[in-house]
Amino acid sequence: MNDDRLTIEILEDGTIKTTSDEVSAPNHDNAEQFLRAMARLAGGETTRTARQDAPRHHHHAHDSNGKHLTQGH
């Protein structure tokens, strides 16, 4: 079993950069809550960019409030 990892970097300009591979379903909500809390506490603009160097396997969605929606496969 692989560990889920978030890599957090503080760039020279003060930007906080977080990078991750795919996060497992049991940890996904916790990772989302962590990232939202970090963005709220840091303030400023927040953007998300899909990684171009890693394949994405996407089986879920979020509502307009960012809440995770469960979908069947």
Residue pairs with C-beta under 8 A, 6 or more apart in sequence:
4 20
4 21
4 23
4 24
4 27
4 31
5 20
5 21
6 18
6 19
6 20
6 23
6 31
6 34
6 35
7 18
7 19
7 20
8 16
8 17
8 18
9 16
9 17
9 18
9 19
10 16
10 17
11 17
16 38
16 42
18 35
18 38
19 51
20 31
21 54
22 54
22 56
22 57
23 31
28 60
28 68
29 68
32 66
32 68
36 66
39 46
50 56
59 71
59 73
60 68
60 69
60 70
60 71
61 68
61 69
61 71
62 68
62 69
63 69
